[in-house]
Amino acid sequence: MNKPSSIPLLPEFRKFILASRTGRRLMPSGRKIRKSTIANYETTFILLSRFEKRFGEPLQIQFVHRASLRQSDQVRHYWQQVYKKFLDFLYQQRNVYDNYAGSVLKVLKTFLRYLSLYRNLPTGDFYKTIHVPRESFIPAILSPEQLRYLIADEEFAGTLSPTLRRIKDVFVFGCTVGLRYQDLMNLKKTNLQVSPAAVSLIQHTKKTGTEVCIPLPAYAISILGRLKKRGSVYLLPRVAGSNFNMQVKKLIRAAGWDYYWPKYRQRRGEQIEIRTREGEPYRFYDHITAHTMRRTAITTLLLLGVDENTVRRISGHAPGSKEFYRYVVISQDFLTKKILDAYARLLSPDWDPALCGLKDKTS
């Protein structure tokens, strides 16, 4: 009986999504695949379906049965052709940026790896050659001085509407505890732990399942008192993410932080400036979203001298996590000050070469 040389890709991708949704396929930790991840799979399936129509023929998963060098080359050539045309489809037809293209190709590689390792299909390892575009950018965060202003400036708070005052309180609280927005909105009164040492938040994060314990400063406890709502089990007012993003931009603009902050994205490695619908460059407040709170909290603690291991325990990141460093944003002003201070010490009358492990060769 002859073994099939290939099978259609899209039906297998649908089975992959179903296995992920029903729990037959799990995360490496043994936990179920998150709904947000499955939504990404669905989006990739739709894109592959549309691409297949443009490709002109059904996409195939080519098998390698003890392949000869010639057959291996044929399969490799097929995947190179599909990869190139799929990239052209994403960039030219869908007009996406590198970050989005990378997320789609990452899902495709995960699917092909699943077929090879877990379905034991002889797909070969050509999926390993699929390059996933990456896009690096410096996100906007609040500096410690800006955060202090929102916390302590009563005159500014008095100029805000009741809605923006609540948004300010939620934003400041989020910039303090560093939780993901969904975890922040799900905080309940039972998450508060009172001990002789401190009032703390105890929370199992939804994304990783990690338990975090976050001691609260006095101003954060005061915020909870102001936002306390009788009859509600939640610590904070529950605000939809889209509404919060819109309101927090108004808050930051009201604070006067409306200076230009251009927005750049990358397409095939080329940097492109994104402008508003009116053709204007982006301003600082345009970049502020719910996710800014987590980045601000992590970076602020590091800038104020809290060691990295402690910050990781508060943020819920595992040791060695690459994701942790994506949240660390050191402002250029801070870097400039550090560098200029270093050179000032170099020419200082109190210069001590021993501080650098050097011998003074001038004597």
C-alpha positions in Angstrom: 0.0 0.0 0.0 1.5 3.3 -1.1 1.8 5.9 1.6 0.3 9.4 0.8 2.9 12.0 -0.3 0.9 14.9 1.1 -2.3 16.0 2.9 -4.3 19.2 2.7 -3.1 21.8 5.2 -6.3 23.6 6.1 -8.3 20.6 7.4 -5.3 19.6 9.6 -5.0 23.2 10.9 -8.7 23.0 11.9 -8.0 19.8 13.8 -5.1 21.6 15.5 -7.4 24.4 16.7 -10.0 21.8 17.9 -7.3 19.8 19.8 -6.2 23.1 21.5 -9.7 24.2 22.4 -10.8 20.8 23.8 -7.7 20.3 25.9 -6.2 17.4 23.9 -3.3 19.6 23.2 -1.9 21.4 26.2 0.8 24.0 27.0 4.3 22.6 28.0 3.3 23.3 31.6 0.3 21.0 31.3 -2.2 23.9 31.5 -5.0 24.4 28.9 -4.3 26.7 25.9 -5.6 30.2 26.7 -8.6 31.5 24.8 -6.6 34.5 23.5 -4.1 32.1 22.0 -6.8 30.0 20.3 -8.2 33.3 18.9 -4.8 33.9 17.3 -5.0 30.4 15.8 -8.4 31.2 14.3 -7.0 34.4 12.8 -4.1 32.6 11.3 -6.5 30.0 9.8 -8.6 32.7 8.2 -5.4 34.3 6.7 -4.2 30.9 5.4 -7.7 30.3 3.8 -7.6 33.6 2.0 -4.0 33.1 1.0 -4.9 29.6 -0.5 -7.4 31.3 -2.8 -4.7 33.6 -4.1 -2.1 30.8 -4.3 -4.3 29.1 -6.8 -4.1 25.6 -5.4 -4.8 23.8 -2.1 -1.9 24.2 0.4 -0.3 20.8 1.1 1.7 19.3 3.9 4.4 17.5 2.1 5.6 14.2 3.6 9.2 13.0 3.7 9.2 9.1 3.7 12.9 8.2 3.9 13.3 10.7 1.3 16.1 10.8 -1.3 18.1 14.0 -1.6 16.0 14.9 -4.6 12.7 14.5 -2.8 14.0 16.5 0.2 15.0 19.3 -2.2 11.6 19.2 -3.7 9.8 19.5 -0.3 12.2 22.3 0.7 11.6 24.2 -2.5 7.8 23.8 -2.0 8.0 25.3 1.5 10.3 28.1 0.4 7.8 29.0 -2.4 4.9 28.9 0.0 6.8 30.9 2.6 7.8 33.6 0.2 4.4 34.0 -1.4 2.7 34.0 2.0 5.0 36.8 3.2 4.1 38.8 0.0 0.4 38.2 0.8 0.8 39.5 4.3 2.8 42.5 3.5 1.4 43.5 0.1 -2.3 42.4 0.4 -2.9 42.7 4.1 -0.4 45.6 4.6 0.8 44.3 8.0 3.9 45.2 9.9 6.7 42.9 11.1 5.3 42.4 14.5 2.0 41.1 13.1 3.6 39.0 10.4 5.9 37.5 13.0 2.9 36.5 15.2 1.2 34.7 12.3 4.4 32.9 11.2 5.0 31.8 14.8 1.6 30.2 14.9 2.3 28.4 11.6 5.6 27.1 13.0 3.8 25.9 16.1 1.3 24.0 14.0 3.9 22.3 11.8 5.9 21.4 14.9 2.8 19.9 16.4 2.3 17.7 13.3 5.8 16.5 13.5 6.3 15.9 17.2 2.8 15.1 18.4 1.0 13.6 15.4 4.1 11.8 14.3 3.6 12.9 10.7 6.7 12.7 8.5 6.7 16.4 7.7 10.5 16.8 8.0 12.1 19.7 9.9 11.8 22.4 7.1 9.5 24.4 9.4 12.6 25.3 11.4 13.9 27.4 8.5 10.8 29.6 8.6 12.1 33.0 9.7 9.9 34.9 12.1 10.2 38.7 11.7 10.7 40.6 14.9 10.1 44.2 15.5 11.8 46.1 18.3 10.5 49.4 19.6 10.8 51.5 22.8 7.3 51.8 24.3 6.3 55.0 26.2 6.1 54.8 30.0 5.8 57.3 32.8 9.0 58.5 34.4 9.1 58.3 38.2 8.7 62.1 38.2 5.5 61.8 36.2 4.1 59.0 38.3 4.9 61.1 41.4 2.9 64.0 39.9 -0.2 61.9 39.4 0.1 60.5 42.9 0.7 63.7 44.9 -0.5 66.8 43.0 -3.8 67.6 44.6 -4.2 70.8 42.5 -4.1 68.8 39.3 -6.6 66.2 40.7 -9.0 69.0 41.5 -9.1 70.1 37.8 -10.3 66.6 36.7 -13.9 65.4 36.2 -15.1 62.6 38.5 -14.6 60.1 35.7 -11.0 61.1 35.1 -10.3 61.2 38.8 -11.4 57.5 39.0 -9.3 56.7 35.9 -6.3 58.5 37.5 -6.7 56.4 40.6 -6.9 53.1 38.7 -4.0 54.1 36.5 -1.8 55.0 39.5 -2.7 51.8 41.3 -1.9 49.8 38.1 1.5 51.7 37.8 2.2 50.6 41.4 1.2 46.9 41.5 2.2 46.1 37.9 -0.5 43.5 37.2 -1.8 42.8 33.7 -5.0 44.7 33.0 -7.2 41.6 33.1 -5.8 40.6 36.5 -6.1 44.1 37.7 -9.8 44.3 36.8 -10.4 40.9 38.5 -9.0 41.9 41.9 -11.4 41.1 44.6 -11.6 42.1 48.3 -10.5 38.6 49.1 -7.2 39.3 47.4 -6.2 41.7 50.2 -4.1 40.3 52.9 -3.5 42.3 56.1 -0.5 41.5 58.3 1.5 43.3 61.0 4.1 44.1 58.3 1.9 45.4 55.5 -1.3 45.3 53.5 -0.6 43.2 50.4 -2.3 41.9 47.3 -2.2 38.1 46.8 -3.1 37.1 43.3 -2.8 34.2 41.0 -2.1 35.7 37.5 -4.5 34.5 34.8 -1.8 34.2 32.1 0.8 32.2 33.9 -1.0 31.0 37.1 1.9 32.4 39.2 1.1 33.6 42.7 2.3 37.1 43.4 2.4 39.0 46.7 2.6 42.8 46.3 2.9 45.0 49.4 0.9 48.2 49.0 2.2 51.7 49.9 0.0 54.1 51.8 -1.2 56.0 48.7 -2.4 52.8 47.1 -4.4 51.8 50.2 -5.9 55.3 50.1 -6.9 54.8 46.4 -8.7 51.5 47.4 -10.6 53.4 50.1 -11.7 56.1 47.6 -12.8 53.5 45.0 -14.5 51.2 47.4 -18.0 50.4 46.3 -20.6 49.0 48.6 -22.0 45.7 47.5 -19.2 45.0 45.0 -16.8 42.1 45.4 -14.2 43.9 43.3 -11.5 46.2 44.6 -11.6 48.5 41.5 -14.3 49.8 39.2 -14.5 47.5 36.2 -13.7 49.4 33.1 -13.6 47.9 29.6 -10.1 47.9 28.2 -11.1 50.0 25.1 -12.8 52.6 27.3 -9.9 52.7 29.7 -7.4 53.3 26.9 -9.5 56.2 25.6 -9.9 57.8 29.0 -6.3 57.4 30.1 -5.2 59.3 27.0 -7.4 62.2 28.1 -5.9 62.0 31.6 -2.3 62.1 30.3 -3.2 65.0 27.9 -4.8 66.9 30.8 -1.5 66.5 32.7 0.2 68.5 29.9 2.3 65.6 28.5 1.4 66.3 24.9 4.8 66.6 23.4 5.7 64.9 20.2 6.6 61.2 20.5 6.7 59.8 16.9 5.3 56.3 16.4 7.5 54.0 14.3 6.8 50.5 13.0 8.8 48.2 10.8 7.8 46.5 7.5 10.3 44.0 6.2 12.9 45.6 8.5 12.3 49.1 7.1 11.3 51.7 9.7 8.1 53.6 8.9 6.6 56.5 10.8 2.9 56.1 11.6 0.8 59.2 11.7 -2.7 60.1 12.9 -5.7 60.2 10.7 -5.1 63.9 10.4 -1.5 63.3 9.2 0.0 64.6 12.4 2.9 62.9 14.3 1.9 61.0 17.4 2.2 62.7 20.8 3.2 61.1 24.1 -0.4 60.7 25.3 -1.3 58.8 22.1 0.9 55.9 23.2 -0.5 55.5 26.7 -2.7 52.4 27.2 -3.6 50.0 29.9 -0.4 48.0 29.3 1.6 51.2 30.1 0.8 50.5 33.8 2.7 47.2 33.9 5.7 48.5 32.1 5.8 51.6 34.2 5.6 49.6 37.5 8.4 47.3 36.6 10.7 50.0 35.3 10.0 52.3 38.2 10.9 49.7 40.8 14.2 48.9 39.0 15.1 52.6 38.7 14.4 53.1 42.4 16.9 50.4 43.2 14.8 47.3 43.8 16.8 44.3 42.7 15.8 42.4 39.7 14.9 39.1 41.5 12.5 41.0 43.8 10.8 42.8 40.9 10.4 39.4 39.1 8.7 38.0 42.1 6.3 40.9 42.1 5.7 40.8 38.4 5.3 37.1 38.2 8.0 36.6 35.6 10.1 33.4 35.8 13.9 33.6 36.2 15.5 34.0 32.8 12.2 35.1 31.2 12.9 37.0 28.0 9.5 38.6 28.4 10.6 40.4 31.5 13.2 42.5 29.6 10.5 43.6 27.2 8.8 45.4 30.0 12.0 47.2 31.2 12.1 50.6 29.6 14.9 52.9 30.7 14.3 56.4 29.5 16.9 58.3 27.4 16.9 61.1 29.9 17.9 58.7 32.7 20.6 57.1 30.5 21.9 60.5 29.6 22.1 61.6 33.2 23.9 58.4 34.2 26.5 58.7 31.4 27.2 62.4 32.1 27.5 61.7 35.8 30.1 59.0 35.0 32.2 61.3 32.9 31.9 64.0 35.6 33.4 61.5 38.1 36.2 60.8 35.7 37.4 64.5 35.9 36.5 64.9 39.6 39.3 66.0 42.0 38.2 63.1 44.1 38.8 60.6 41.3 39.9 57.2 42.7 41.2 54.7 40.1 40.8 51.9 42.6 37.0 52.2 42.1 37.5 50.8 38.6 40.1 48.3 39.6 42.9 50.4 38.1 46.3 51.5 39.3 47.1 55.2 39.1 49.8 55.4 36.4 50.2 59.1 36.8 52.3 58.7 40.0 
